[in-house]
């Protein structure tokens, strides 16, 4: 009878021990009896994603708040509703206090206390990896809806290239285009959304016709209008001089121009305008190639925050 009693006591102790290891005590985010935020995300008031204009199914963002940092959430259907990627990693409200959350796109796995993501914008074919967005929003148990409004933290330059005097549309489509005088390497801080560029300037960099396919910018060919449009994404930065732009045609003609963004920025900044790429701005330029030179015009700022850039002429 004594042994039977001991077995009963041992079994009871085992049950108590198992109960003490329930999921509610595994960690602060175990989830039992706790409330989680409902995360939604838009860009500038429209349901859009970081890489240009709309979320795609499976797009991932990193969210930090309270005791959690850089938790990966994704929008399964591309509708701007975000749920945790790995079940069990959910962020929960720890008490009734309001919590400020930060979010960024695209999500990167960061080691330890690291908060900076390094990127090289020479690889324009992989723009989705460095078209950084950042947002901040608050929520609490009583109001768990956390709606992020993302803002672009990079600058975008859209060049629409067309044929002019003595140049055919086929020559425009096969032209070797390059830009120099900017800094192509930098970093993005997930904590505050800031960016920084390194100290090394960029020599001539070919963004169209480059033998290295990773360097070629996305292009849209419009045979009806006779244009090719290139979309480039860069780290925000200031320039001491206009940026040299070059075009080499298949017939051996080399054309050049100088691009200054001061006039375009004046639309937003007035007298304080400088020759720079400003975070969140999209600079639209029309580039016309002539055998005698290049014309640059209609440089404007558009949303993202779009800026008119005017016309540019390139000479031999």
C-alpha positions in Angstrom: 0.0 0.0 0.0 2.9 2.3 0.7 4.3 1.8 -2.8 0.9 2.5 -4.3 0.7 5.7 -2.3 4.2 6.7 -3.4 3.2 6.1 -7.1 0.1 8.3 -6.7 2.2 11.1 -5.2 4.8 10.8 -7.9 2.2 10.9 -10.6 0.6 14.0 -9.0 4.0 15.7 -8.9 4.5 14.9 -12.6 1.2 16.5 -13.5 2.0 19.6 -11.5 5.4 19.8 -13.2 3.9 19.4 -16.7 1.3 22.1 -15.9 4.1 24.4 -14.9 5.6 24.0 -18.3 2.5 25.1 -20.2 2.9 27.5 -23.2 1.8 30.4 -21.1 5.1 30.3 -19.2 7.5 29.4 -22.0 8.2 33.0 -22.8 6.7 36.4 -22.9 5.3 35.8 -26.4 3.9 32.3 -25.9 0.5 33.7 -26.9 -1.8 32.0 -24.4 -4.3 34.5 -23.1 -2.6 37.4 -24.8 -3.6 39.9 -27.4 -1.7 40.5 -30.7 -1.7 43.5 -32.9 -3.5 43.5 -36.3 -0.9 44.8 -38.7 -1.8 46.4 -42.0 0.5 48.4 -44.4 0.1 51.0 -47.1 2.4 53.5 -48.8 1.3 57.0 -48.9 -2.4 56.1 -48.3 -2.7 53.5 -51.1 -2.4 49.8 -50.7 1.0 49.5 -52.2 4.3 47.7 -51.6 7.9 48.9 -51.6 9.1 47.8 -55.0 7.3 50.5 -57.0 3.6 50.5 -56.5 1.9 47.4 -55.1 2.3 44.6 -52.6 2.9 41.2 -54.0 1.8 37.9 -52.5 4.5 36.8 -50.1 6.2 40.2 -49.6 7.9 40.3 -46.2 8.4 43.2 -43.8 10.3 43.4 -40.5 8.4 44.6 -37.4 9.9 45.7 -34.0 8.0 46.8 -30.9 8.1 46.3 -27.2 10.6 43.5 -26.4 10.6 42.1 -29.9 13.0 43.2 -32.7 12.9 42.4 -36.5 10.2 39.8 -36.5 9.3 38.8 -40.1 5.7 39.3 -41.1 4.3 38.7 -44.6 1.3 39.5 -46.7 0.2 36.1 -48.0 -2.2 37.4 -50.6 -0.5 40.8 -51.4 -3.5 42.6 -49.8 -1.5 44.6 -47.2 -2.7 42.4 -44.3 0.4 41.0 -42.5 0.7 37.9 -40.4 3.8 36.4 -38.8 5.9 34.2 -41.1 6.9 31.7 -38.5 4.1 30.6 -36.1 5.2 31.1 -32.5 7.2 34.3 -33.4 4.1 36.6 -33.0 4.4 39.9 -31.3 2.0 40.3 -28.4 1.0 43.2 -26.1 2.6 42.6 -22.7 0.2 44.9 -20.8 -2.3 47.7 -21.4 0.2 50.3 -22.4 0.4 51.8 -25.8 3.3 50.3 -27.9 5.1 52.1 -30.7 6.0 49.7 -33.6 8.4 50.3 -36.4 8.4 48.4 -39.7 10.6 48.2 -42.8 10.7 46.6 -46.2 12.2 44.3 -47.5 12.9 42.1 -44.5 16.5 41.0 -43.9 17.8 38.6 -41.3 20.2 40.5 -39.0 22.6 39.1 -36.5 22.6 40.0 -32.9 22.0 43.7 -32.2 22.7 44.8 -35.8 20.3 47.4 -37.2 21.9 48.3 -40.6 21.4 46.6 -43.9 24.2 47.2 -46.5 23.4 47.4 -50.2 25.1 48.1 -53.5 22.9 49.9 -56.0 25.1 48.9 -58.9 23.0 45.7 -59.0 19.9 47.4 -60.4 18.4 44.1 -61.6 17.9 43.3 -57.9 16.1 46.5 -56.9 13.6 44.7 -54.7 16.5 43.9 -52.3 17.2 47.6 -51.6 14.1 49.6 -52.4 13.8 50.4 -48.7 10.6 51.5 -47.0 10.1 52.5 -43.4 7.1 53.3 -41.2 6.0 53.8 -37.5 2.7 53.3 -35.9 1.2 52.7 -32.4 -1.4 50.3 -30.9 -2.6 48.8 -27.6 -4.8 46.0 -26.4 -7.9 48.2 -26.5 -7.1 49.3 -30.0 -4.9 46.6 -31.6 -5.2 47.8 -35.2 -1.7 49.0 -36.2 -1.8 50.6 -39.6 1.6 51.3 -41.1 2.0 54.0 -43.8 5.3 53.3 -45.5 7.5 55.9 -47.0 10.3 55.3 -49.5 13.7 55.9 -48.1 15.6 55.7 -51.4 15.5 58.0 -54.4 14.3 56.9 -57.9 15.5 58.2 -61.2 13.4 57.4 -64.3 15.0 58.0 -67.7 12.9 57.9 -70.8 15.3 57.6 -73.8 14.1 58.3 -77.3 15.7 58.8 -80.7 16.3 62.2 -82.3 18.1 63.6 -85.3 20.1 60.9 -87.1 19.4 58.2 -84.5 17.1 55.3 -85.0 14.8 53.6 -82.4 16.9 50.4 -82.8 20.0 52.3 -81.9 18.3 53.6 -78.8 17.3 50.1 -77.8 20.9 48.9 -78.1 22.7 52.0 -76.7 25.2 51.5 -74.0 24.2 54.0 -71.3 26.2 55.0 -68.3 26.2 57.4 -65.3 29.0 58.4 -62.9 29.8 60.7 -60.1 27.5 59.2 -57.5 28.0 56.8 -54.5 26.5 53.4 -55.2 27.2 51.7 -51.8 25.4 52.5 -48.6 23.3 51.3 -45.7 19.7 51.5 -44.4 19.0 51.6 -40.6 15.8 49.6 -39.7 15.5 51.4 -36.3 14.9 54.9 -37.7 14.7 54.5 -41.5 17.8 56.6 -42.1 20.3 55.9 -44.9 24.0 56.6 -45.3 26.4 56.4 -48.3 30.0 55.3 -48.2 32.9 57.5 -49.1 33.8 55.9 -52.4 32.7 57.7 -55.5 31.4 55.8 -58.6 33.4 55.7 -61.8 31.6 55.2 -65.1 28.8 52.6 -64.4 26.8 51.1 -67.3 23.2 50.6 -66.5 22.0 49.6 -70.0 24.0 47.3 -72.2 26.2 46.1 -69.4 27.8 42.7 -70.0 27.0 42.0 -66.3 23.2 41.5 -66.4 22.9 42.2 -62.7 23.9 45.9 -63.4 21.2 46.5 -66.0 18.3 48.6 -64.8 14.7 47.4 -65.5 13.6 48.7 -68.9 10.3 49.2 -70.6 10.3 49.2 -74.4 7.6 51.2 -76.2 8.0 50.6 -80.0 4.9 52.7 -80.7 6.3 55.8 -79.0 9.8 54.9 -79.9 11.1 55.1 -76.3 12.9 53.0 -73.8 12.3 53.8 -70.1 14.8 52.9 -67.4 13.9 53.0 -63.7 16.9 53.3 -61.3 16.9 53.3 -57.5 19.7 55.0 -55.5 20.7 56.0 -52.0 19.9 59.7 -51.2 23.0 61.9 -51.6 24.3 65.3 -52.5 26.6 66.2 -55.4 29.3 68.8 -55.8 29.0 68.7 -59.6 26.5 67.7 -62.3 26.5 63.9 -63.0 28.1 62.9 -66.3 25.8 60.9 -68.5 27.1 59.0 -71.5 25.5 57.1 -74.5 27.4 55.0 -76.9 25.5 54.0 -80.1 26.1 50.9 -82.2 27.5 53.0 -85.0 30.4 54.2 -82.8 29.0 57.6 -81.8 29.7 58.6 -78.2 27.4 61.2 -76.7 27.6 62.9 -73.3 25.6 65.3 -71.1 25.6 66.6 -67.6 22.6 66.1 -65.2 22.0 68.6 -62.4 19.0 68.0 -60.1 18.9 71.4 -58.5 16.2 72.8 -60.8 14.1 69.7 -60.2 14.3 70.0 -56.5 13.4 73.7 -56.6 9.9 72.6 -57.2 9.7 71.3 -53.6 12.5 73.1 -51.9 12.5 76.6 -53.3 15.6 78.6 -52.7 17.1 75.8 -50.6 17.2 73.4 -53.5 20.5 71.6 -54.1 21.9 69.2 -56.6 20.9 66.0 -54.8 18.7 62.9 -54.7 16.2 63.3 -51.9 14.7 60.3 -50.1 11.2 59.5 -51.4 11.4 61.5 -54.6 11.1 60.2 -58.1 13.0 62.1 -60.7 11.6 61.8 -64.3 13.8 62.8 -67.2 13.3 62.6 -70.9 16.6 61.9 -72.8 16.7 62.5 -76.6 19.7 61.1 -78.4 20.9 63.0 -81.5 23.9 62.4 -83.6 25.0 65.9 -82.5 24.3 65.5 -78.8 21.7 64.7 -76.1 18.7 66.7 -75.1 17.4 66.2 -71.5 14.0 67.6 -70.7 10.9 67.4 -68.5 12.8 66.5 -65.3 9.9 66.4 -62.8 9.2 65.1 -59.3 6.3 62.7 -59.1 4.9 60.3 -56.5 6.9 58.6 -54.8 7.3 62.4 -54.5 7.8 63.2 -58.2 10.1 65.9 -59.5 10.4 67.6 -62.9 14.0 67.5 -64.1 13.8 69.5 -67.4 15.7 68.9 -70.6 19.3 67.8 -71.1 21.5 68.1 -74.2 24.4 65.8 -74.7 27.3 66.6 -77.0 30.0 64.6 -78.7 
